[in-house]
Amino acid sequence: MFLLNANTDFHKPLDQRDAETLGLAAAKKVERHLTFRDNHAETPLAALPGLAAEIGVAAIHIKDEGHRFGLGSFKALGGAYAVIRLVLEEASKQLGRVVDVSELQSPEVLAITRAMTFACATDGNHGRSVAQGAQLVGARAAIFVHSGVSEERVAAIARFGAEIIRVDGTYDDSVREAARVSEERDWIIVSDTSWPGYERIPGLVMQGYTALVREALRKMPEPPTHVFIQSGVGGIAAAVAGHLAIAFGDKRPVFTVVDPARAACIFETARAGRPITIPHGEPTVMAMLECYEPSLVAWRVLSRVADAFITVDEEDAISVMKRLANPVGGDPAIVAGESGGVGLAGLTKAVSDPAIKAALRIDERSRIFLVNTEGATDPGKYEEIVGLAPAAVAAKNEMGAEA
Ligand SMILES: Cc1ncc(COP(=O)(O)O)c(C=O)c1O
């Protein structure tokens, strides 16, 4: 399914709050914070000339977030950053002066953070980021996971010393339970989705994601003309679209949001013209995108600056995982988890339909930007789908480099 943005807010400037959250000054602040993280390194930006030639565009660049902070997904940028910002705010309040990120490990600040507990609901990746952030600052983390989250993903969160709380039901049930328990125990919810009256912290999470856009723009020979970003609650799509709109104004790239057909809450919201909750259906292999309610802040941004919305099917997601693992035409091999290559699935779908291709004005001069939002965050599942272990796929590039 494909839809051009026909919302009444389309082309309106961003809401002032969102413009501040996703603007250039905010993105710079995020990048400064990152320099204080031990294992910080920019993630690679890969060019895919083989695929670009195959689908008839000038260039495709994909930012590979599978390498982010050893956590395997772009989510490493958001939750942990929000935790750090909240700790700094609390420390500033209690100490009566502005506390800088460089002071995070000082005894004075550590004494304050030890009394703080950060909580969130997660499909896997966001919880890992919040848990890592809490461990980094010496705080506690309580992570709520629904029944669909695999043991492997839960273990990857628990590794950061977080308390894991299992919740019967879906992701949305775990969001509600996290909110309820946190209210009772005075824990701080760091959610990647927002709801009425709860916008600021999800805004900080989205602000964290802007770092990947800055890094990519610095590396790309020319700015992109088209961007395809996958969505769960819409946070990363809104962060990328919002930041690009601020950075480029009228010259911003054509932006398409890609949803799994089985959990298309952003698509359906765009179709309805207002945030809506969609009914639960069959689970999707794109597990990290299985969300049934959009983030309100994300929708406020996307309704203004997303040009189009597209859905992809289960086999589309699987086929891009395999394609990225088995490249042709000189492209590097990329380990893309089940939700990682979905932007590429959206591009592939768009160019295979002449009407959509024309509507998006994609031609041989187009320069496409994509984000591989996760590597093999569930290695067992990855191997089951692709037929190769993640390490075997990564090793292809080393063999290519030696040849
Ligand atoms: C790997 C991956 N890709 C994409 C998304 C979608 O992000 P959002 O929920 O901000 O739309 C997620 C969300 O958890 C994710 O983990």
The ligand as an SDF file (V2000), in Angstrom:
LIG
                    3D

 16 16  0  0  0  0  0  0  0  0999 V2000
   15.9120   -2.0370   14.6710 C   0  0  0  0  0  0  0  0  0  0  0  0
   14.8000   -1.0730   14.7360 C   0  0  0  0  0  0  0  0  0  0  0  0
   14.4440   -0.4330   13.6210 N   0  0  0  0  0  0  0  0  0  0  0  0
   13.4390    0.4760   13.6270 C   0  0  0  0  0  0  0  0  0  0  0  0
   12.7160    0.7250   14.7760 C   0  0  0  0  0  0  0  0  0  0  0  0
   11.5900    1.7010   14.7130 C   0  0  0  0  0  0  0  0  0  0  0  0
   11.8280    2.8100   15.4980 O   0  0  0  0  0  0  0  0  0  0  0  0
   10.5910    3.6980   16.0170 P   0  0  0  0  0  0  0  0  0  0  0  0
    9.8290    2.8480   16.9590 O   0  0  0  0  0  0  0  0  0  0  0  0
   11.2560    4.8630   16.6370 O   0  0  0  0  0  0  0  0  0  0  0  0
    9.7870    4.0170   14.8190 O   0  0  0  0  0  0  0  0  0  0  0  0
   13.0590    0.0660   15.9630 C   0  0  0  0  0  0  0  0  0  0  0  0
   12.2990    0.2920   17.1820 C   0  0  0  0  0  0  0  0  0  0  0  0
   12.5090   -0.3450   18.1910 O   0  0  0  0  0  0  0  0  0  0  0  0
   14.1370   -0.8400   15.9520 C   0  0  0  0  0  0  0  0  0  0  0  0
   14.5360   -1.4770   17.0530 O   0  0  0  0  0  0  0  0  0  0  0  0
  1  2  1  0
  2  3  1  0
  2 15  2  0
  3  4  2  0
  4  5  1  0
  5  6  1  0
  5 12  2  0
  6  7  1  0
  7  8  1  0
  8  9  2  0
  8 10  1  0
  8 11  1  0
 12 13  1  0
 12 15  1  0
 13 14  2  0
 15 16  1  0
M  END
$$$$
